[in-house]
Amino acid sequence: MTMQGKVCLIKGATNGIGKSTAHELARMGATVVIVGRDAQKTSQVVEEIRAASGNDTVDSLLADLSSQQDVRRLANEFESKYSHLHVLLNNAGAVFMRRQLSVDGIEMTFALNLLAPFLLTNVLLDKIQASAPARIINVSSGAHTSGKIEFANLQGERGYSHRAYGNSKLATLLFTMELAHRLDGTGVTANALHPGLVSTGFGKNNPGFLMKTIRAVVPLIARSPEKGADTSIYLASSPGVQSVTGKYFVGRKVTQPAPQATDSAVARKLWDVSAEMVHLADGLPAEA
Ligand SMILES: NC(=O)c1ccc[n+]([C@@H]2O[C@H](COP(=O)([O-])OP(=O)(O)OC[C@H]3O[C@@H](n4cnc5c(N)ncnc54)[C@H](OP(=O)(O)O)[C@@H]3O)[C@@H](O)[C@H]2O)c1
């Protein structure tokens, strides 16, 4: 498998699963653009990946993905530097044990895990479609099974718990399904995945005792980031899934998600609500 000539944009590639994915795609010869939020850490990761892969076409862009202004600026910077986008990997994500608001006044889990991929994907969609065959990959989680989409409580306004994470990963699956539907016949695929339980920096933004305890135990039972990146790399590069779309993958296999992730009416409504929240009235792909 070679990824030479392919341009990949990977969000959340300064740590964990995204970083391992970026390493491997660079090793396969792709032009890899990693998105980080800390300038120093991001440039260190770029150097590390270049040195380990022997691939000089590794670049970076900076954005705090919980900020819509940053996401739009990131898209503009990518647009002005690159003529193609063959693989968009929406990998960045986090859990927030306590309710916090983004700079846009939106609950952080929803802003980072759903709205950032939704907005970035939509603003880059013309470029992605012009690069077809192309792939959009959204990192979801097995935690989606505990998720519930309540439109009257989307941002935990009426009671918040860490379940917001499962809700956001369910929303990721619904977004992927609706996106695949809208992109039908364009040569652009959209798939989602669960990476398994992976020992990463996940949860480190939460100072409480519970998350500290979980983070102490996870490395004893979880897989490495290299193994956790396997399905992302597979979806980004394998010719075998070139035309597979709208699916949920676990361990490289198409897997049936929870029933609430297959509700197309909820997926459509969530799309419309998300579009409003990111002020994306125009430029949406037409419904198939
Ligand atoms: N680990 C697991 O067991 C597991 C299981 C299921 C799904 N997942 C999903 O896998 C994905 C990757 O997570 P991971 O486990 O690799 O966690 P991680 O090690 O914490 O990596 C998360 C990445 O996202 C970046 N990020 C977080 N908030 C950001 C923001 N506001 N703006 C820009 N970048 C931001 C982080 O940047 P910094 O380097 O600056 O922190 C880091 O590069 C997430 O979507 C997660 O929900 C993980």
The ligand as a Gaussian input file, in Angstrom:
#p B3LYP/6-31G(d) Opt

LIG

0 1
 N       -8.283000       6.413000      24.052000
 C       -9.353000       5.665000      23.951000
 O       -9.486000       4.615000      24.600000
 C      -10.442000       6.057000      22.991000
 C      -11.543000       5.181000      22.842000
 C      -12.560000       5.542000      21.954000
 C      -12.462000       6.708000      21.215000
 N      -11.387000       7.541000      21.404000
 C      -11.338000       8.770000      20.593000
 O      -10.099000       8.816000      19.915000
 C       -9.791000      10.166000      19.580000
 C       -8.342000      10.455000      19.911000
 O       -8.198000      10.422000      21.325000
 P       -6.899000       9.864000      22.069000
 O       -7.323000       8.707000      22.888000
 O       -5.767000       9.717000      21.132000
 O       -6.661000      11.088000      23.107000
 P       -5.427000      12.084000      23.330000
 O       -4.156000      11.336000      23.509000
 O       -5.875000      12.988000      24.436000
 O       -5.356000      12.900000      21.968000
 C       -6.330000      13.851000      21.637000
 C       -5.795000      14.775000      20.573000
 O       -6.781000      15.795000      20.348000
 C       -6.163000      17.071000      20.563000
 N       -7.117000      18.049000      21.102000
 C       -7.887000      17.960000      22.207000
 N       -8.592000      19.091000      22.382000
 C       -8.259000      19.922000      21.351000
 C       -8.628000      21.241000      20.994000
 N       -9.494000      21.958000      21.725000
 N       -8.077000      21.782000      19.888000
 C       -7.181000      21.092000      19.154000
 N       -6.784000      19.841000      19.442000
 C       -7.309000      19.271000      20.544000
 C       -5.045000      16.795000      21.552000
 O       -4.095000      17.861000      21.522000
 P       -2.966000      18.007000      22.691000
 O       -1.828000      17.116000      22.271000
 O       -2.615000      19.461000      22.612000
 O       -3.591000      17.595000      23.987000
 C       -4.500000      15.483000      21.004000
 O       -3.691000      15.685000      19.870000
 C      -10.806000      11.028000      20.341000
 O      -11.829000      11.440000      19.459000
 C      -11.372000      10.078000      21.367000
 O      -12.689000      10.436000      21.757000
 C      -10.385000       7.241000      22.261000

